[in-house]
Amino acid sequence: MKYAALAVIALGLSACGDRWEPGGSILDPLCMPDGSVVLTEYKKKDGTFDETTAKKENCPWYKK
């Protein structure tokens, strides 16, 4: 039971991925223009996310 509670907490924290990345999370990821899922976008050496091409609109399941 202890491990199940820890797993639920870890999953909940991992869903808050937009705090460290420009957007998206495990439960609501971003996609590249070809439709592939992006779970992690890495920063450039200076710490910025310039030219981020991953967007929710690129995901095949995304509907406005």
Secondary structure, DSSP 8 states (H G I E B T S, - for coil): -HHHHHHHHHHHHHTTGGGTSSS--SSS-EE-TTS-EES-----TTS--TT---BGGGSTT---
